[in-house]
Amino acid sequence: MKQLEERIRQEGLILSETVLKVDSFLNHQVDTQLALEIGQEFARLFSGKPVTKVLTVEASGIQFAMAAGIALGVPFVYAKKKKAVTLSEKVYSAPVHSFTRQETYQISISHKYLGPDDKVLIVDDFLATGAALVGLVQIVREAGAELVGVGSVIEKSFQEGRGLLEQMGVEVHSLARIAAMSPGVVRFVGETDAAAEQTKENL
């Protein structure tokens, strides 16, 4: 998705070889038009699949799951990181380790909103270590639902997440795949080093 790649180039802050900050347009302040276009792109990529629900984990995947749900005409559900006092019914759950927060938490989804009749598309903002997405895959399978695939907005292809998901037999589509990055330089998968250096010159 070229528009997304250009926004990463123009506004993304590369803090290290593994940390990319995109909070000016994706996951703190959100460009709503871009979010809707991201949802439409996920709908296009998975158009041949009979999706009944879009699934994500709170919080920064919610806007993209909602946009994909709107484009596909289906509900979206998000896994909660903490069990609310109002959530008294049975839940599916899985442990997830957060790389950015350096903590492990339990994500959960009520049995009422996910079941064997569902065909699920998982959507999230980042695919890096894959911990959150692996947890969601485990929940989908525990529920007996059919997983049609995973869509990530930005993938750090130099980390292990895609490999873990593919080992689980999951179809993965990412809209912007970063092959390597360092402060001032980002290189997307399939891109030359010269193009990455151009990024540095533009900053």
N, C-alpha and C positions, 0 to 999 in steps of 0.2 A: 504494500500500500504506500505509494510514493508520497502522498500528502503527509502521512504519518511520519515517514522517514525524514522529510524536510522539517517538520515541527521538532523532531528530536534533535536535528542538527542545529536549528535556530534557537531553541529554548531549553533543550535538555542540558543539565549540569552534570558532567562526568566527574565525580568526586574521587574515583579511584578506578582500577582495572576491573572492579566488580560492582561498583555502586553508581547507579544512574538516577538522578533526581529529575522527575518530570511533573512536579507538583504545581507548575504554573498553568498547565493545560489538561492534565489527565487525572491526577489523584489527590488533589487538595482543592485547588480551583480547577473547575472542569469546563472545557470548551464544549458546550452542549451540542452544537452542530456537528463537531468532529465525533463526539460520542455516538450520535445518531447514525453517522456515516459508517462508523466502526460496526455498529449493530447490523446495518444493511450488508456490509461485507461478510460478516459471519453468516448471515442468512443466505447470501449467495454461495458461499463456500460449502455450506451444508444443505443446499436446496434439494438435493436428491435423497435426503434422509427424512424419515417421518418423525420429526421432533414433536414431543408433546409438552416438554418442560425444559427451561434453561436453568442451570444450577450454577451458583457461585458461592464464595465465602465472604462474609463481611470483612472489611467495609469497602475497600477500593475497587472491588470487582462489580459492585452493585450497579453502577451506572451503565456498564457495558452489557451486563446480563439483561438489564431492563431494556436497553436499546435493541438487543438481539431478540428478546421476547416480543417487542413491538413489531419488529420487522417480520418475524415468523408467525405472529398472531397467536402466541401461546403464553401461559404464565411463566414467571420466573420465581425461583425460590432461592433464598440465601441461607447458608449454614451459619448458625450463631456460634460465636466464640465462647460465650458464657451462658449458662442455662438461666433463663429469666424465671422469676418466681411465678409468672403466669404460665410457664411451660410445664404443666404437670403430667402430660401424657407421655407415652413411650416415645423414645427417640432412637435414631441411628446415630452413632458417634464414632469418631476416629481421632487419634492424637496427631497433632501437627506441630512441627518445630519451625519457628519463625527465624529466618536468617537475619532480617533487619532488626528485630527486637531482641534476638538471642533469648527466646523463651519458648517453652512448649505449652500448648493449650489444647483443650478438647473442643472439637467442633461438633455440632449436633443439628439434626433435622427431625422434625416431628414425623412420626409414622403417617400422619394424616395427609402429608403433602408430597409423599414419595412412595411409590409402590410398584408391584410387578407389572402393571399395565403401562408404566411410563417408559418413554423413549427419550433419553436425556442428552442434552448438549451442555457440557461444562464450559464456562467462560470465565477468564480471569485477566487481570491487568498485566501480570508478569509471569513468565515461565523462566525460572532460574534453577534452583536446586530441585524444584518440583514437589516440595513437601506438601503444600496445601492442595495441589491438584491430585497427588497420590491419595491423600486423605479423602478427597471428594470421590475419587474413583472407588475407593474401598466402601464408602457409604452407598453409592449407587449399586454396587454389587451385593452388598448386605441386604439392600431393599429388594433385590431380585429384579430390578429395573434393567432395561437395555441401554447401554452407553453407546451413543452414536459417534461421539468424538469429543475432543478438547480444542477450544479456540483460545489463544492467548493474544493479547494486544502487542506486547513486546516480549521477545524471547532473547535471552542471553545464551546463544548457541554454544558458547565455550564452557557452559556449566552443564551438570549432568541431568537436568530435568527431563529433556526430551528423551534421552536414552532410557531412563527409568520408566517413562510412560509407554514407550514403544516395546520395552520388554514385557509390559503388562498387556500388550496387544491393542493399545489405544491408538486411534488415528488422531494426529496432531496437526493443526494449522495455526501458524503465527503470522500476524500482519506485518511485523517488522522484526527481522532476525539479525541480531548483532553478532558478528563473528569475533570482533575484538574491539576494545576501547581503552583509552587512557585520557587524562585531562586534555581537552581540546581536540581529540581525535576519536572518531567513531567509524568503524568499517562494518558495513552490512554484508551478510552472506551473499556471495556472487559478485562482490564489488572489488575493484582494484585498489591497491595501496595508494595510487595517485588520487583517486576519488576521496579516500579517507583524509589525505593530506589537504585536499581542497577544503574539507570541513574545518581543519585547523586554521586555514587562511581566512575563512569567513567569520571566525569568532573574534 
